[in-house]
Amino acid sequence: MASAGETGGSFRRQKLLKEAKKNWDLFYKRNTTNFFKDRHWVDREFEELRSGSGEPLTVLELGCGVGNFAFPLLERNVGAFVYACDFSEKAIDLVKSNSLYSPSRISAFTVDLSQPHTSLSPPLPPASVDFASMLFVLSALPPDTMHHCILKLKSVLKCGAVVGFRDYGRGDGAEVRFGAGNKLSLEDGATFYARQDGTFSYFFTVEDLRTLFVRGAKLDGSAVEGCEEDGGFEEISCEYVRRETTNAKEAKVMERVFVQAKFRRK
């Protein structure tokens, strides 16, 4: 029989899962375009995005938010066309209201990447994407649904296309600051949490990513129905990135841990 704590935790988890879309819409309604900084660093970390001869480059951004990746990329790379998707309708409205939004260079749409029945195609043609960006998006999905996102992504990538990934790593300072009441998984060692605003955060190991992309399994290691013998990706790089950030107001130093990786579609 489940304990009262387990029952209460399960109820809270289900409530938050049900309200996930509403909570993200409220997040963007509160913060509009002011919360995240533009990601001017991505073409430094992922050379595939650098502007060369201006040749066409089809890019997919999963979890685009308000365009902090897409718009700087479009300014730097004249040959890029970006498909930008997000769970939140409010976020997509903000992308489309940006003065830099032009349908000839960017197409923004909503999709729930955590569900098995949703698809990226349409609007994307199958096997049409040269580079896919996954920056701090997979951690916002429940762990037992992450494989759905990978399967959708795989269907729209060209053979040889690259996935650029960066997200929260195990032991990150943000994880350390979470209390026991924020934890949504009762299993020992689980690293899935709810923030105060009801949005989620998972903290990855490099092996988690290899399980999802290279092995093609669910995060817990179990098989994915209908998946190929392996995940359909080969690892280019997969490592921890460690940084120190200082909060001048509180005079505190936080150790940041991220996981950064690149995978190539076979």
N, C-alpha and C positions, 0 to 999 in steps of 0.2 A: 504494500500500500504506500502511495506517495505521501511524503510528509507535508505539513501545512506550508512550509517554506517552498518546497518544490512545486506545490499546486499554485501558490501565489506567484512564483516566478514564471511558471508556464502561462498563467493568465495574463501577466504583464507583457510577456514576450508576444503573445498572440495579439494583444491589443495594439502594441507598437507596430507589429507587422501590418496589421489592418490599416493603421493610420499613417503609414510611411509616406505615401504620396502627399497627403494633407500636410504633414510636418515639413516636407521639403518645399512645398509651395509657400507655407508660412515663413520658412527660412528666407526665401528669396523676396517675399513681400516685405519683410523687415529690413533686410540688408541691401536690397536691389543689387547694384553693381559695385558696392563699396567693400565687400568682405574679402575677396581674393585679389591678389596682385596679378598683373599681367605676367605670363610665363615667357619672358624673353630668353630664358636659358635653354629652351628645349632643343633648338638647332645646334647648340653647343654640345649637348649630351647625345643627341641623335643626329648624326651627320647626314642621314638619309633625307632630312628636311631642308638641308642647306640649298639655297638658290644657286644653280649653276648656269646652264645655258638657257634656262627658262622653259625647259621641256615640261610637258604636262605631268602633274603629280596628283593623283587622287588620294586624298587623306580622309580617314574616318576618325572622328573624335568621339569616344564613348564617355558619357558623363560630361558634357561640354559646359555645364553651368551657364555663365553669362558671356562666354566667349573669350576668356582670359588666355586661352591657348590659340584659338582659331584666328582671331583678328591680328595679333602680332605676327603670326605665320603668314597670313595673306599679304601683309605689308612687306615682309622680307622676301617672300618667294612668289614672283609674279606668275609662275607656272602652276601654282597650286590651286586645286579646287577642294573645298572641305565639306564633307557631310558631317554635321554636328547634331548629336542626339542627347537627350536628357530625359529623366523620369518626370521632371517638373514642368508643367505647362507654363508656369510663371517664369521659369528660367528661359524657356524658348521664346516667350513673348519679349523678354528683355534683350535676347540676342537679335531678334528681328527688328527691334526698335533702335538698334545701334546705327549710327550714321554711316558706318562702314559696311553695313549689310547690303550685299548685292546678289540677287539670285543667279547672276552669271558666274559667281565665284564661291558661293556658300549656300547650302541647303540645310535648314535646321528643322528638326522634327522631334516629337516625343515618342518614347518607347520604354516599356518596362523590361529591362534586361534580365530580370530574375524569374520570369515566367516561361514555361516550356512552350506555350502556344503563340507567343509573339515572334515577330520576325524583323530583320533589318532589310529584307528584300521582298517587296518594295519598301522604300524608294530606291535603295541601292540595287543595281544589277548584280547578279551572282558573279563571283570572281572578278571584281572590278577595282578593288582597293590596292594601292601600292604600299601604303603605310597606315597603321592604326595606332592611335594614341589612347593609352589607358593610364591616366594620371589621377591618382587618388579617387578612383571610381569603384574598383572591385571591393574595397574595404567597406563600402556603404551598403553592400548586399549581404543578406543572411548567408552564412557559410554553406548551408545545404542547398543553395540555389546558384552558386557561382559557376558551376559547370554549364548551366544554361546559357550564360553570357558568353562563355568560350565557344560553345557550339554555334551560336548565332554569328559570332565574329568570324569563325573559320569559313563559313559558307560564302562570305563576301570578299575574302582575300584572294588575290592572285597567287599563283604558285611563285614562291620566292619573295612574297610580300613580308614586310617586317612589322612586328608589334613592339612599340616602345612602352615600357611599363615603369611606373614609379608609384609607390604607396608606402603606408606605414609599416615599419618593421617591429618584430618582437623586441620588447624592452625599451621602446621609444618613451621619451619623457611624458608624452601625453597619456600613454597607457599606465605609467606609474602613478599618475595623478588621479586616475579613476578609482573610486571607492568600490567596496564589495556590492553596494546597492546598484551600481551601474552595469554589473555583469549580467549578460543575458543567457549564458550557457552554464549549466551546473556541472559539466564534466571537468575533471581535473585538467589543468593546463589550457583550458579553452580561453581564447583571447577575443571574444566578441562582446562588445559593450554598447550601451545606449547613452548618448549625451543627454544633457538637461533638456535640449529642445526636441528630443524624441528621434533624432537621426542616429544612424549606426556607425560603428567603427570597429574594424577587424585589424589585427596586427599580425603580419605575415612572417614566416620564415622563408628562406630561399627554397627549402624543400617543398613548401606549400605550392610555390609556383611551378616547380618541376612536376609535381603531382598533377596539377591542373592542365598545364600546357604540353609537357613532354609525354607523360604517361597517359593523359587523357582520362584520368579518373576523377571521381568526386574528391572534395577536399579531405574527406575522412579516409580516402584510399579505396573505397568501394567502386565497382565498375559502373560506367555510364551506359545505359541501354542504347544500342544503335551506334556506339562510338567505334572508330576504327581500332585496329590492333594497338596502336599507340595514339597519342593526342594529335598527330598531324603537324607537330611543330618540332623544330630542332633549336636547341639553346645556342645563342650567340654569346650572351653574357648574362650572369645572374649573381648579384652581390649585394652586400650591405653597404650603405653610405651613412657615415656617422658625421654629425655636426654638433657644434655647441652654439646655443642661442642665449643671449643675455636679455633679461627683462630689467631695463634700467630703473624703472619705477619701483620694482620690488627688490632690486639688487640681487636677483637670482639667476643662476646659470642652469639651463635645461639641456640635457643630453638628448639629441634627436637621433633616431635610427630610422632609416628608410630602406626599402628594398628596391633596387633598380635593376631592370632586366631588358634584354632584347631576345625575341624569338622569331624564327623565320618559318613561314608556312612552307611545308613540303609540297 
